[in-house]
Amino acid sequence: MRIADAHCDTLYEMAIMGQPLELCKVTPEAMAAGGVGLQTFALFAGRKGTHGTAYQDGRDMLDASYRLPVPVLRGALPEAFPDAPTGVISCEGGEMLEGSLERLAEFDDETRLRMIALTWNFENEIGYPAKSGSKAPLKPFGRALVREMDKRGILTDCSHLNDAGFYDVCERAELPPIASHSNCRWLCGHSRNLTRDMVKAIIERKGYIGVNFYANFLKADGPAALEDVLRHIDALMELGGEDVVGFGSDFDGIEAWPDHLESPADFPNLIQLLRDHGYTEAQLMKLAHQNLWRVLQLADRRRAY
């Protein structure tokens, strides 16, 4: 079964941390072994907030993307889902844009950004992170950015964004909101996770939710198991999420993961658990790749220039 993954931090490991690709979790071999046809590689530039080198970090990671030994789709998406390991590029931490729509154009024109997570864990020119507890909506530049992202067919990723910012996106964005790597807050009370109402808002707008494999977002304490991932998927499906739920592994960006789900090579273990739990093949296809592929293609078709 072909898999689409909405988030990994492999480019950060390569370009910023100096990790050889063969020592990362997301490698072409692991992708092939796990059936991953589409991997979203994030330009993770939020680690210092607006202090430091977010823009240069983004440039360095973009340069590293050209060294990936898998094709990266930097133009219009094909009609068919890729049969072999393939990449697309996203942004995590909008501070790399330096409060400038010209910076957005620079990155997007070069590599076709598919989604932008507006914040990481620090306040920036766009808005406020979930970690801050801020009740403030998007800043003026954030609202202008969302409008321009709509024109460019770039999805607004609300993972890491505060709740008020999330609802601001839902009100203002023409494209469906997504949460590329977030889980259920009522199952694990971390601020990075989504409330029931937030999940319902994404479902109503036909967006996307990528279930995160980080143990700390799956359960409050102790090691996580594959069954914890199943628990969050079940909860999202119970709210009507069959057409919006998928995977946002966060591989290469997390220090703790469920047993038997250590790298993309282990995706078949999760698929088999879901199958044994009673999910139909049609449901599994949606979870595995169709839901993410649908929203990416929708954004591609909406691209004005």
N, C-alpha and C positions, 0 to 999 in steps of 0.2 A: 504494500500500500504506500502510495506516495505521500510525503509529509511536507508541510510548509510551516516554518518557524518564524515568528514575528520579531524575535529579538535575540541577539547575542552581542558580546563585547569583545570579540576576537580581534578586531582591528585595534582596539585600545591595548590589548595585551601585546600585539605585534609592534605597534608604532611608538607607544609611550612607555611601556614596561620592558620592551626589548626581548620579549619572549619569542623564540623560534616557533613558526606555525606548527611544526610537528609535535611540539610540547603543549599546544593548546587543546582544548576539548573539541572545538569545531575544526575538524580537518576534512579534506576531501574524502579520505578513507572512511572516517567515522560517518560522514554524511551518506556516502554510498552504502555502507553497511546498514544504516538505519532507514534507508529509503527516502532520505531528505532530497526533494527536488528543488525546493526554494528555501534559501536561508536569508533572512534580513540581517545585514551586517550594520551595526550602529556606529556612527561617529560620536563616541561618547566624550563630550567636551564640557561636562558640568562639574568636574571635580573641585574646581576652585571658585565657583561662582563667577562673578564679574572681575575678580582679582586674579591676575595671572595671564595665562596664554591660551585661553579657550579657542580663539580663532586659529592660532598656529597649531594647536593640538588637532583641531578639525582638519586643517590642511595636511598635517602629517599622516593622519589616519586615512584621508582620502588618497594620498600618495600610496599608502600601504595597500589600499584596495586593488591597485593595479598589479600588485605582486601575488594576489590570490590565484592559486592554480585552478580556479573554476571560472567559467564565464560569468560576468556581472552585467545584468541588463541595465544599460544606461540610456535607453531610448524607450520607444513604445513597447509595451508588453506583447508577446505573441498571443494568439488566440488560445493555444493549447498549453496546459500546465507542463513545465519542463519534466522530461523523463530522466535526466541526469542532474547531478548537483549543480546548482546555479545560484547566483547571488543577486540581491538588490540592496540599495543603500538607504539608510535612515539616519536621523540625527537624534541624539539624546542629550538634552541640555542646550536650549536655544541661545545661551550666551555666546556661543561661537559666532552668532550673527552680529554681535556687537551693536544691537539696537538699530540695525540698518537693513532696509529692504534690498539695498544693492548687494550686501553680503549674501542674502538669500538667493538673489539672482545668480551670483557668482557660483555658489555651490550647486544650485539646481541646474543651471545651464550646463555645468560640466558633467554631472553624474546622475541627474534626475532623482532627486530625493523623493522617496515614496511616503514618508511620514516624518513628522518632527514632534518629539516629546518636548513640550514647551519649557519645562524646568527639569532639573534633577533635584538635588537636596538643598539647593540654595536659592534665595531670591535673586532674580535677574531683571533685565529690562522688560521682560514679557509679563512676569507674574510671580506667584508665590508657590512654594512647594508644599506638598501634603505634610511634610515633616515639620513645617513651621507652625502649623495650627492657625495660620492667618485666615480671617474671614473676608478678606478683600478679594474682589474680582480681578480680572485681567487688567493690566495697566494699558494706557492708551496705545503704546507701541504693540502690545500683545493683540489688541483688537485689530489694529491695522495689519499686523502680520497674518492673522487668521483670514482676513479678507483676501490678502495676496496669495496665501496658500490655496484658498479655494480656486482662484484663477489659474494657479499652476498645477492643480490636481494633486496637491500634497495633503495627506490626511493629518488631522490634528490629533496627536497622541496625548491622552490625558493621564497616562501612567506618570506618577510623581507629582502631578498638579494638585493643588488644594481643592477642596470641595466647591468653594465659591467660583474658582476659576473653571472648574469642570462645567458647572451649570451655565456660566457665561459662554463657554464654547458651544454648549448645546443650543443656546439661544441664538448665537451669531453665525455659526459655521453652516455653510450650505452643504458641504460634504459630511457624511456621517462621522460622528466622533468615534474614536477607538481608544482602547487601553491595551497596548501591545503586550504588556507583561504585568498583569495584576490579578489578584484573587478576590475571594469573598470575605469582606470584613466581619460578617456575622459568624463566620466559622473561625476566623483568626483575626483578632482585633487590632491589626497593624494599620497605621494611617495610610500606608501604601496600597491597601486593598480597597475594594469598592463596596459601597453600601447597596442594599437591595434596590433603593430608588435609583441609584446611579446605574446599576445593571439594567433596570427597566428602561431608563432613558436611552441607553445604547441600543437595547433591543428594539424599542419603538422607532429609532432612527436607522435601523438596519446597519449598525456599525460592526465592530469586532472587539472581542475580548480574548486575549491570549493568556492562558493559564500559565503562571510562573512556577518554576520548579524549585525556587529557593525555599529551603526548609522553614525559615523564619516567617515566610508569608503563607505557609501551608498549615502550620500549627504553632501554638503559643510556646511550647517548650519541648525539648527532647528531639531525638532524630526523627526525620520524616520517612514515611514509607510510600510505596506506589499507591497504596489505598488512600493516602491523604490527597493525592492528585485527583483520584477518582471522586473523592468526597466533594471537592470543589467543582469538578465538572458536573456531577449530579445536581448540586445546588443551583448552578447556573441553568442547567437544562430544566429544572423544576420551575424556574421563572419564565420559561419560554425561549431559552437561548439557543435552540437547536441550530438556527441559521446564522448565529454570530460567534459561537464559541470555537476556539482553536487553541493553539499552543504558542507561548512566548517564553521559551525555556530559560533565558537569561544565562545560558552557558557562557563560560569565560568571564562572567561578572558576579558569580556567586561562590561562596566558600562551603556551602552545605547543601546537599541535594538528597533526594530519596534514594534508598538502596535500589540498585538495579535500574537507575536512571541517571547515570553519571555523565553520559555524553550522547550525541546524536545516534550513535550506534545502538543505543538502548531503546529507541522509540518502539521497536516491535514488542518489547515487554509491556509497555503501556497500552498499546493497541490490543494486545491479547487479553490483558486484564479487562479492558472495556468490553471486548467481545464476550468474554466469559461472564461479565456482569449483565449481559443482555442487550447491549447496543446492537442495532442492526447494521448491516454492511452499508446501507445508504446513510445512516447517521454517522458511521465511522468515516466515511468519505468526506462528509461535511466538516467534521472535527479535524480530520487529518490535513486537509488542504483546501477544500472547496470554499469554505467560508472566508479565509484570508484572500484567496485568489479572486473571489467575487468582488470584495471591497477594493482591492488594488486595481482591478480592471475598471471598476466604476470610476475611481479617481482618475485613471488614465483617460477615459473617455470624456471626462469633464474638463480636461486640461485645455485652457484657452490659448496658450502660447508656450 
